[in-house]
Amino acid sequence: MSYENEIKSWRAAYERNLQAQNSWLSITGLHWLEEGDNVLPATDCSGLNASPGTVTLEGDQLSFEPSDEALAAHPELAGHAGPLELDGSGNSQRVTYGRCSFVAIQRLDRFAVRTFDLDSELRRNFRGAAWYPINEKWRLQGEYHPYSEPRQMPMTNIVGQVRDVPVPGELVFTIGDEEYRLLPTTSGDNFFVVFRDETAGSETYGAARFLSVKAPDEEGRVTLDFNRAYHPPCFYTPHATCPLPFRENVLPLRIRAGECLPD
């Protein structure tokens, strides 16, 4: 497969994932929880024009009790009554009623409910992402410079929460005669980079873009392919809690590659 077709295939898969069931485009709300009973907002979904029920927060324990109206419209909700257990990524099991659903989430010391609709306007009307033309000059070779020990660095998300994340080293690359460095976190065996450049706000999403970088080879070489740079979920929905770049990852140049703003 040619490089151009490889990137086209990757972009097509990215867009399919965006529009998949219960994807970011299906999200209709993010509702932060207070201690005690939290009645979920009424929804006009799958024959239910009422609240699906109440989520109770007690310390770090969550539970769900369906409303009578919800049970009448969707008897299957009875099977979801009781504790909402969070997994290692801070998400509960999905509570589904017709085409709609919700999950409870934990973000640091806060809890919320994220609601979904398979027929959301955003998902229904999605016609694909906007991209810069593929340009192989933005497929850059670099080096991984590991730290002797991962450094804990504060990362802020778009709702203002701050948490320390381990940074294992630096990704070093050159453009022309200039050397640049990016600080990655890890995602499985690969690196994950949150960055911003001088296209932000005018040609690309103003907060940041994301880039996945494969683990280095035996000689510490890495490939930073900015043709695969993409917008965070917060570009598509206000109901996400995306990370923002470290100040070291704000680059003083225009990277006109990857996902961009639509015309």
C-alpha positions in Angstrom: 0.0 0.0 0.0 1.3 3.5 -0.9 1.9 6.0 1.9 -1.0 8.1 0.6 -3.4 5.2 0.6 -2.2 4.2 4.1 -3.1 7.6 5.5 -6.4 7.7 3.6 -7.2 4.3 5.2 -6.3 5.5 8.6 -8.4 8.6 8.3 -11.4 6.6 7.1 -11.1 4.3 10.1 -10.9 7.3 12.4 -14.1 8.8 10.9 -15.9 5.4 11.2 -14.9 5.3 14.9 -16.2 8.8 15.4 -19.6 7.8 14.0 -19.8 4.4 15.6 -22.5 3.5 18.1 -22.1 5.2 21.5 -19.2 7.2 20.1 -18.3 10.8 20.9 -20.8 12.0 18.3 -23.6 10.1 20.3 -23.1 12.0 23.5 -25.9 14.4 24.5 -24.9 15.5 28.0 -22.4 15.5 30.8 -24.1 15.9 34.2 -21.8 16.4 37.2 -23.1 14.7 40.4 -23.5 16.1 43.9 -23.4 14.0 47.0 -26.8 12.3 47.5 -29.6 11.8 45.0 -29.2 13.2 41.5 -32.3 13.0 39.3 -31.2 12.6 35.7 -32.6 15.1 33.3 -35.7 14.2 31.4 -35.1 13.0 27.9 -37.2 12.6 24.8 -35.8 9.3 23.8 -37.1 5.9 22.6 -40.7 6.7 23.8 -39.5 8.1 27.2 -40.3 11.8 27.8 -39.2 11.7 31.4 -36.1 11.2 33.6 -34.6 7.7 33.3 -34.1 7.7 37.1 -31.9 8.7 40.0 -28.2 8.2 40.4 -27.1 8.3 44.1 -23.6 9.3 45.1 -22.4 8.3 48.6 -18.7 9.0 49.0 -17.2 7.1 46.0 -20.1 4.7 45.7 -22.7 5.1 42.9 -26.1 3.4 42.4 -29.1 3.8 40.1 -32.8 3.6 40.6 -35.0 3.8 37.5 -38.0 6.1 37.6 -41.5 4.6 37.4 -42.1 6.3 34.0 -38.8 4.8 32.7 -39.7 1.4 33.9 -43.1 1.6 32.2 -41.5 2.5 28.9 -38.4 0.3 29.2 -38.9 -2.6 31.7 -35.3 -3.7 30.9 -34.1 -0.9 33.1 -35.0 -3.0 36.1 -32.0 -5.1 35.4 -29.8 -2.0 35.9 -31.1 -1.0 39.3 -28.4 -1.1 42.0 -24.7 -0.3 42.1 -22.9 1.3 39.3 -19.4 -0.2 39.4 -16.5 1.8 37.9 -13.8 0.0 35.9 -10.1 0.9 35.9 -10.6 3.7 33.4 -13.3 5.3 35.6 -16.4 4.3 33.6 -19.4 2.3 34.8 -21.3 -0.4 32.9 -23.6 1.1 30.3 -27.3 1.6 31.2 -29.3 1.2 28.0 -32.9 2.1 27.3 -34.0 1.9 23.6 -31.6 3.9 21.5 -30.4 5.9 24.6 -28.0 5.1 27.4 -25.8 6.5 30.0 -22.6 5.7 31.8 -21.3 7.1 35.1 -17.7 8.3 35.0 -15.1 9.4 37.6 -12.7 12.2 36.8 -10.2 12.7 39.6 -12.4 13.4 42.7 -15.6 14.2 40.7 -18.3 12.0 39.4 -20.7 12.6 36.4 -23.2 10.9 34.2 -22.6 11.0 30.4 -25.7 10.5 28.3 -25.9 9.0 24.8 -28.4 8.9 21.9 -27.7 6.7 18.9 -29.9 9.2 16.9 -28.2 12.3 18.1 -28.2 15.2 15.7 -24.4 15.4 15.7 -24.0 11.7 14.8 -26.9 11.8 12.3 -25.5 14.8 10.4 -21.8 13.9 10.5 -20.3 14.1 7.0 -16.7 13.4 7.8 -13.7 15.2 9.3 -11.7 18.0 7.5 -8.1 17.3 6.7 -5.1 19.0 5.3 -3.8 17.5 2.1 -1.5 14.5 2.8 2.1 15.7 2.6 4.9 13.3 3.4 7.2 16.1 4.5 5.2 16.0 7.8 6.2 12.4 8.4 9.2 13.2 10.5 11.9 11.0 11.9 13.0 11.7 15.4 14.6 10.3 18.5 13.4 9.2 21.9 15.4 10.5 24.8 14.2 8.6 27.9 14.6 10.1 31.4 16.4 8.0 33.9 13.0 7.8 35.7 9.6 9.0 34.5 8.8 12.5 35.7 5.5 13.4 37.2 4.1 16.4 35.5 0.8 18.3 36.0 -1.7 17.9 33.2 -4.8 20.1 33.1 -8.0 19.1 31.4 -10.5 21.3 29.7 -12.7 21.6 32.7 -9.8 22.8 34.9 -8.9 19.7 36.7 -5.2 19.0 37.2 -3.5 15.6 37.8 0.1 14.4 37.7 0.9 12.1 34.8 4.2 10.2 34.2 6.3 11.5 31.3 8.9 8.9 30.3 11.1 11.1 28.2 11.3 13.5 25.2 10.6 13.1 21.5 13.2 15.1 19.7 12.9 16.0 16.0 14.1 18.7 13.6 12.3 20.8 10.9 14.8 22.6 8.7 17.5 23.8 11.0 15.3 24.0 14.1 15.1 21.3 16.8 11.9 20.7 18.7 10.9 18.5 21.6 7.5 17.1 22.7 6.7 15.5 26.0 4.6 12.3 25.6 2.6 10.2 28.0 2.2 6.5 27.4 -0.7 4.7 25.9 -0.2 0.9 26.0 3.1 0.3 24.3 3.0 3.6 22.4 3.3 7.3 23.1 0.5 9.7 23.2 1.1 13.4 22.6 -1.1 16.4 23.3 0.2 19.4 21.4 -0.7 22.8 20.0 0.9 24.8 17.2 0.4 28.1 15.5 -2.5 26.9 13.4 -4.6 26.5 16.6 -7.7 28.7 16.6 -7.5 29.7 12.9 -7.0 26.4 11.0 -7.2 23.8 13.7 -9.0 23.3 17.0 -7.8 26.0 19.4 -7.2 23.8 22.5 -5.0 21.1 21.1 -4.5 18.2 18.8 -3.6 14.6 19.5 -0.9 12.4 18.0 -0.1 8.7 18.6 3.6 7.7 18.2 4.8 4.2 18.0 7.3 3.0 20.5 11.0 3.6 19.5 13.0 1.0 17.7 16.1 -0.6 19.2 18.2 2.5 18.3 15.7 4.9 19.9 14.3 6.2 16.6 10.6 7.3 16.3 8.3 8.5 13.6 6.1 11.5 14.2 3.6 11.5 11.4 1.6 14.7 11.7 -0.6 13.6 8.8 -2.2 11.4 11.5 -2.7 14.3 14.0 -6.4 14.6 15.0 -8.7 16.8 17.0 -9.6 15.7 20.6 -13.3 14.8 21.3 -13.8 18.2 22.8 -13.8 19.6 19.2 -16.9 17.6 18.5 -18.7 17.7 21.8 -18.8 20.0 24.8 -19.4 16.9 27.0 -15.9 15.6 27.0 -13.0 16.2 29.5 -10.0 16.4 27.2 -6.4 17.0 28.4 -4.6 20.2 27.4 -1.0 20.3 26.3 1.9 20.8 28.6 3.4 24.3 28.0 6.5 22.4 26.6 4.2 21.0 23.9 3.0 24.4 22.5 5.1 24.6 19.3 6.2 27.9 17.8 5.5 26.8 14.2 2.6 26.0 11.9 2.0 22.3 11.4 -0.3 22.2 8.4 -1.0 18.5 8.5 -3.6 16.2 9.9 -7.1 17.2 10.9 -8.1 20.8 10.5 -11.2 23.0 10.8 -13.8 22.6 8.0 -14.1 25.4 5.5 
